[in-house]
Amino acid sequence: MKVVVTGQWNLTDQQKQRLSKVGEVMYVAPENSADWLKSVEGADAILCDGDYLYENLYNLKNTFVTYPYIEMGDFNTDKLAANGVQIANAQGGNRPSIVEWTMFMVLCLFRKLNETVNVTEYEFVRTQSLVDKKVLIIGKGSIGGEVGKRCEAFGMKVDYFQRGDDLHDKIKGKDLLINCLNVNTSSKNLLDEKFFMSVLKGSYYVSFVRPWTYEANGMLKSLDAGILGGSAIDCDPEGLGDTANDFYQKMLKNDKVLVTPHIAGATVQASANGTEVAVQNIEAFTAGKQQNILHKA
């Protein structure tokens, strides 16, 4: 068994030892996409930090690939399978951190808490409690289910949109819409301009997922029209902490948008969890018990 570890990892000595037990391990630090593809040639399994992977997916042959994150973008797993390629993610690794970011943003939108910290002058205003607010979780996956539980703990009334539901029927009367969709063919621009122009006036929209799933311009149009009351966006998939990209700058210009630079899951714990799950994925693969395999159309 040949395992190639590409990119930057903070593997512990124990994790390195565990990998050495599954076969020959080679550590590489490619400087470009072509170099990456050459370095993984002949690998039975690839432990990739994410760099250069997406653009090379359909160039791979007969290998198992895992990375320490949840989402990578849209790709066709049937096409990959025809090349003998399987992809596994680090499901659950950053879930607690994403949920924390989400609930913070929900509190900022309803309670305006971000506007009251360390103020020297304040014009008193009563804000809205979360209790009894109606929330629609769009996508009841691993993270969506956890977000729903936290919303219920705050006394909110939670509903879920799942594949096959009537989205426009589900959004009726909802005070809050939280986008937890996975990136795949069926979710592309699912939340379009019509969606954003049809939501309850004064409602809020929160998203930590990629704009693949929603039309950002439609969201901004709804905000400018006074339909959406506000939004909270984490700019995925731009680089962690990148505030210079066009998408972040566009969100930043609208004072009704609370925007962060792809940091929703950026905690020490999420990084460690993702690394551990990725190592476990390699171990499971070599034992013939694949786990966390992605299936996308």
C-alpha positions in Angstrom: 0.0 0.0 0.0 1.4 3.3 -1.1 0.1 6.4 0.8 1.1 9.9 -0.4 0.6 12.8 2.0 0.5 16.1 0.2 0.8 19.7 1.5 0.8 21.1 4.9 -0.3 18.9 7.8 0.0 19.1 11.6 0.2 15.3 12.1 1.1 14.1 15.5 3.8 11.5 16.0 1.1 9.0 16.8 -0.8 9.8 13.6 2.4 9.4 11.6 3.0 6.1 13.2 -0.5 4.9 12.5 -0.1 5.8 8.8 3.2 4.0 8.6 1.4 0.8 9.7 -0.9 0.8 6.7 2.0 0.9 4.2 4.7 2.9 2.6 4.2 6.6 3.3 5.6 9.5 1.3 5.4 13.1 2.3 5.5 15.7 -0.5 5.0 19.5 -0.8 4.1 20.2 -4.4 4.5 23.8 -5.6 2.0 23.7 -8.4 -0.9 21.6 -9.9 1.3 19.7 -12.3 3.8 18.9 -9.6 1.0 17.7 -7.4 -0.4 15.3 -10.0 3.1 13.9 -10.7 3.8 13.4 -7.0 0.7 11.3 -6.4 1.2 9.0 -9.4 0.8 5.4 -8.4 -0.6 6.1 -5.0 -3.1 3.7 -3.6 -4.3 6.4 -1.1 -3.8 10.2 -1.0 -4.0 12.3 2.2 -4.4 15.8 0.7 -4.6 19.2 2.5 -6.8 20.4 -0.3 -4.4 22.3 -2.5 -4.4 21.3 -6.2 -6.9 18.5 -5.6 -10.1 19.9 -7.1 -8.5 20.7 -10.5 -6.9 17.3 -10.7 -9.9 15.1 -9.7 -10.6 13.7 -13.2 -6.9 13.2 -13.9 -6.6 10.6 -11.0 -6.7 6.9 -11.6 -7.4 4.0 -9.2 -6.8 5.8 -5.9 -8.6 6.7 -2.7 -8.4 10.4 -1.7 -9.3 12.0 1.6 -8.9 15.6 2.9 -9.5 17.3 6.3 -12.6 19.4 5.3 -16.3 18.9 4.6 -16.9 20.6 1.3 -14.8 20.7 -1.8 -17.2 21.8 -4.5 -19.3 20.2 -7.2 -18.0 17.0 -8.9 -19.4 13.8 -10.3 -18.6 10.8 -8.2 -19.9 8.4 -10.8 -17.4 9.8 -13.3 -14.7 9.4 -10.7 -15.7 5.9 -9.9 -15.3 5.0 -13.6 -11.7 6.0 -13.1 -11.4 3.9 -9.9 -11.4 7.0 -7.7 -13.1 7.5 -4.3 -13.2 10.7 -2.3 -13.8 10.9 1.4 -14.2 14.0 3.5 -13.8 14.7 7.2 -17.5 14.6 8.0 -18.3 16.1 11.4 -14.8 17.6 11.9 -15.8 21.2 11.9 -19.5 20.8 12.9 -19.3 22.3 16.4 -17.3 25.3 15.1 -19.7 26.0 12.3 -22.7 25.7 14.6 -21.1 28.2 17.0 -20.6 30.7 14.2 -24.2 30.2 13.0 -25.7 30.8 16.4 -23.5 33.9 17.0 -24.7 35.4 13.8 -28.4 34.6 14.6 -28.0 36.4 17.9 -26.4 39.4 16.1 -29.2 39.6 13.6 -32.0 39.5 16.1 -30.4 41.0 19.2 -27.9 43.3 17.5 -25.4 42.2 20.1 -22.4 43.0 17.8 -23.5 46.7 17.9 -23.5 47.0 21.7 -20.1 45.7 22.7 -17.7 48.3 24.0 -19.8 51.2 23.0 -19.2 54.6 24.4 -22.5 56.0 23.2 -25.7 54.1 22.7 -29.2 54.9 21.5 -31.4 52.6 23.5 -33.5 50.2 21.4 -35.4 47.0 22.2 -34.4 44.1 20.0 -36.0 40.8 19.2 -35.6 37.6 21.3 -35.1 34.3 19.6 -38.0 32.7 21.5 -40.9 31.6 19.3 -39.1 32.8 16.1 -39.8 30.4 13.2 -36.7 29.1 11.5 -36.2 27.0 8.3 -33.1 24.9 8.2 -32.4 24.4 4.5 -30.7 21.1 4.4 -30.9 18.6 7.2 -27.5 17.1 7.0 -24.9 16.6 9.8 -24.5 20.3 10.4 -28.1 21.3 9.6 -29.4 18.9 12.2 -27.1 20.3 14.9 -28.1 23.9 14.0 -31.7 22.9 14.4 -31.1 21.5 17.9 -29.3 24.7 19.0 -32.2 26.8 17.6 -34.7 24.7 19.6 -32.6 25.2 22.7 -33.1 29.0 22.3 -36.9 28.4 22.1 -37.2 28.8 18.3 -39.7 26.8 16.2 -37.7 24.8 13.8 -38.6 23.4 10.4 -36.4 21.7 7.8 -36.3 21.7 4.0 -35.2 18.4 2.5 -34.9 17.2 -1.0 -38.4 16.7 -2.5 -40.0 19.4 -0.3 -41.7 22.5 -1.8 -39.2 25.2 -1.0 -41.5 28.1 -1.6 -44.2 26.5 0.6 -41.6 25.9 3.3 -40.4 29.5 3.6 -43.9 30.9 4.3 -44.0 32.7 7.6 -40.3 32.0 8.5 -38.5 34.6 10.4 -35.1 33.0 9.8 -33.6 31.0 6.9 -30.3 29.1 7.5 -28.6 27.7 4.4 -27.0 24.3 5.2 -27.0 22.9 1.7 -24.3 20.6 0.3 -22.8 21.5 -3.0 -24.1 19.2 -5.7 -26.0 19.4 -9.0 -29.4 19.6 -7.4 -28.4 22.4 -5.1 -27.0 24.8 -7.7 -28.6 28.2 -7.3 -31.5 26.5 -5.5 -31.9 29.7 -3.5 -32.4 32.0 -6.5 -33.7 35.5 -6.9 -37.3 34.3 -6.8 -36.6 32.6 -3.4 -35.1 35.8 -1.9 -37.9 38.0 -3.2 -40.5 35.6 -1.8 -39.3 35.4 1.8 -41.2 37.0 4.8 -40.6 40.7 4.9 -38.0 41.5 7.6 -36.8 37.9 7.8 -33.1 37.1 8.1 -30.8 34.8 6.0 -27.7 33.0 7.3 -25.2 31.0 5.2 -21.9 29.4 5.9 -21.9 27.4 2.6 -20.7 28.2 -0.8 -22.5 30.7 -3.1 -22.9 27.8 -5.5 -26.1 27.1 -3.6 -27.6 30.6 -3.7 -27.7 33.6 -5.9 -25.8 36.3 -4.1 -27.1 39.1 -6.3 -30.7 37.9 -5.7 -30.0 38.1 -2.0 -28.7 41.6 -2.3 -31.6 42.7 -4.4 -34.0 41.4 -1.7 -32.1 43.3 1.0 -32.1 46.5 -1.1 -35.8 46.1 -1.7 -36.5 46.0 2.0 -37.7 42.4 1.9 -34.9 40.6 3.7 -34.1 42.4 6.9 -30.5 41.3 7.0 -28.0 38.5 6.2 -25.0 36.9 7.7 -22.5 35.3 5.3 -19.2 33.4 5.7 -17.3 33.8 2.4 -16.6 30.2 1.5 -14.7 29.1 -0.7 -12.4 32.0 -0.7 -9.1 31.5 1.2 -9.2 31.5 5.0 -9.2 35.1 6.2 -9.1 36.5 2.7 -10.8 39.9 2.7 -9.5 41.1 -0.6 -11.5 38.9 -2.9 -14.4 40.3 -5.0 -17.1 38.3 -3.2 -16.2 39.5 0.2 -15.9 43.1 -0.9 -19.3 43.0 -2.5 -20.9 41.7 0.7 -18.9 44.3 2.8 -20.4 47.2 0.8 -23.9 46.3 2.0 -24.6 47.5 5.5 -27.3 44.9 5.9 -24.8 42.1 5.6 -22.7 40.7 8.4 -19.8 39.1 6.6 -16.8 37.0 7.7 -13.8 35.9 5.6 -14.3 32.1 5.5 -13.6 31.6 9.3 -16.9 29.9 10.4 -15.0 26.6 10.9 -11.6 28.0 11.6 -10.8 26.8 15.1 -7.9 24.8 16.5 -10.3 22.0 17.4 -11.9 21.8 13.9 -8.4 21.6 12.4 -7.4 18.8 14.7 -10.7 17.0 14.3 -10.5 17.1 10.5 -6.9 15.8 10.5 -7.9 12.9 12.8 -10.9 12.0 10.7 -8.8 12.0 7.5 -6.2 9.7 9.1 -9.1 7.4 10.2 -10.4 7.4 6.6 -7.0 6.1 5.4 -7.0 3.4 8.1 -10.6 2.4 7.2 -9.8 2.3 3.5 -6.8 0.0 4.0 -9.0 -2.3 6.2 -11.6 -2.5 3.4 -14.1 -0.6 5.4 -14.4 2.7 3.6 -16.1 5.6 5.5 -17.2 9.1 4.7 -17.3 8.5 1.0 -18.8 11.3 -0.9 -21.6 10.7 -3.4 -22.5 13.5 -5.8 -24.3 13.6 -9.1 
